[in-house]
Amino acid sequence: MTELIYLDNAATSFHKPKQVTEAMIHFMTEVGANPGRGGHELAVQAQEIVQRTRESLACLFNISSPERISFALNITEALNTVFHGFLNQGDHVITTGMEHNSVIRPLKYLEEIGFITLSIAPCDFKGILDIDALAASIQTNTALVALNHASNVCGTLQDVTAVKNTIGDIPLLVDTAQTAGCYPIDVEAMGIDFLAFTGHKSLMGPQGTGGLYVRDALTLRPLKRGGTGSVSEQLAQPDFFPDLLESGTQNNVGIAGLGAAVDFILETGIDTINDHKNKLSAAFIKAIFSTPGVTIYGPLKADQQVSTISITFDSILPEDAEGSTGCGAINLEWFEDGLSVGEAGQRLNSNHNILVRVGLHCAPLAHQTLGTYPTGTVRISMGYFNTLSEIEIAAKAINKIAAT
Ligand SMILES: Cc1ncc(COP(=O)(O)O)c(C=O)c1O
């Protein structure tokens, strides 16, 4: 039986560097104690492991104060911390038409209960944010701009530096779920005020890890209050970072694994990882670009996207995309004739041992932007451990499915 080819790295990366598992086993078997909850030597060792992970992340994102990074269960928790803890009654927030539900749902909820007002800046059919429309949405009470660094549907990268230059002093929250660990991120150069990350995607750490960086001058209300192992005599939550946001025992075994993953990334080099993934994307796009019966979404240029590519099995282009690279099929009638994304995903799995994700990928708004709502796409997402030969096999399988 042929080996499985895992191309669902945008959902979670697989495989992980072996150091990740080793660090987790080490924590479970040799350390085990609760960091910050005791002065004995194992508690101190546990604390050092957590601190090292914080420092490695700070190095990766060019953060000068590691204590401004607090750990969370995932990026969803980190994003919610900002939305519920930073915004105030009457604030205005701007987001984009390419967001994941982890951004849209909490913001829509806050809008529905009359806590905030919300503007959604449009993106074009490749998923690229319209910066002029963003500028035009700014109001005197705009308190936050929140957007993803790259789309989890079609990989489109946003120009975060240009966004910050446009919004000036308005705090910028960046969802780095699809870029942290595979694309260079520098909070200073990019002007990021809140950086939310998840540990289990391109950061190559275990599930159940993530966190939030908060710029020095900013503060926020925590989602949870409770024991932090610090200032225990005080009945109020500590107001200093990271304790402000880290109540209760953390996923320390996960944080140990995440630390090893980030060290692997730092040793390998973010540019090496990015180059490898660019090569895979370029090879894949080239191999399916002219396949009759396949539409590809996104910029279709390896350097303008991460290695996540969405396709549908049809060949009708919208008029304004004809002749261009990258398209969003705005006419959905073809879905009745074309192969459904569910069936395509099933065939890839059953007949070719290729694992991809199909549907809306928790980002219905992005599909509305691309013109693939409500049926969605077949998403092929490549990771650092995928090889060119796997990509060739996947492209051949897609060609075969399109021809039948
Ligand atoms: C862009 C984006 N944001 C947020 C998330 C949520 O990630 P998590 O489930 O780790 O919180 C995802 C997951 O797919 C994502 O792709």
Ligand as a Chemical Component Dictionary entry (heavy atoms), coordinates in Angstrom:
data_LIG
# 
_chem_comp.id                   LIG 
_chem_comp.type                 NON-POLYMER 
_chem_comp.pdbx_formal_charge   0 
_chem_comp.three_letter_code    LIG 
# 
loop_
_chem_comp_atom.comp_id 
_chem_comp_atom.atom_id 
_chem_comp_atom.alt_atom_id 
_chem_comp_atom.type_symbol 
_chem_comp_atom.charge 
_chem_comp_atom.model_Cartn_x 
_chem_comp_atom.model_Cartn_y 
_chem_comp_atom.model_Cartn_z 
_chem_comp_atom.pdbx_ordinal 
LIG C1 C1 C 0 -6.115 32.135 9.565  1  
LIG C2 C2 C 0 -6.525 31.294 10.746 2  
LIG N1 N1 N 0 -6.846 31.901 11.895 3  
LIG C3 C3 C 0 -7.205 31.209 12.987 4  
LIG C4 C4 C 0 -7.258 29.830 12.981 5  
LIG C5 C5 C 0 -7.651 29.099 14.222 6  
LIG O1 O1 O 0 -6.600 28.291 14.666 7  
LIG P1 P1 P 0 -6.727 27.436 16.017 8  
LIG O2 O2 O 0 -7.759 26.397 15.733 9  
LIG O3 O3 O 0 -5.388 26.863 16.235 10 
LIG O4 O4 O 0 -7.166 28.370 17.091 11 
LIG C6 C6 C 0 -6.939 29.153 11.805 12 
LIG C7 C7 C 0 -7.038 27.682 11.734 13 
LIG O5 O5 O 0 -7.182 27.107 10.692 14 
LIG C8 C8 C 0 -6.549 29.904 10.671 15 
LIG O6 O6 O 0 -6.203 29.307 9.528  16 
# 
loop_
_chem_comp_bond.comp_id 
_chem_comp_bond.atom_id_1 
_chem_comp_bond.atom_id_2 
_chem_comp_bond.value_order 
_chem_comp_bond.pdbx_ordinal 
LIG C1 C2 SING 1  
LIG C2 N1 SING 2  
LIG C2 C8 DOUB 3  
LIG N1 C3 DOUB 4  
LIG C3 C4 SING 5  
LIG C4 C5 SING 6  
LIG C4 C6 DOUB 7  
LIG C5 O1 SING 8  
LIG O1 P1 SING 9  
LIG P1 O2 DOUB 10 
LIG P1 O3 SING 11 
LIG P1 O4 SING 12 
LIG C6 C7 SING 13 
LIG C6 C8 SING 14 
LIG C7 O5 DOUB 15 
LIG C8 O6 SING 16 
# 
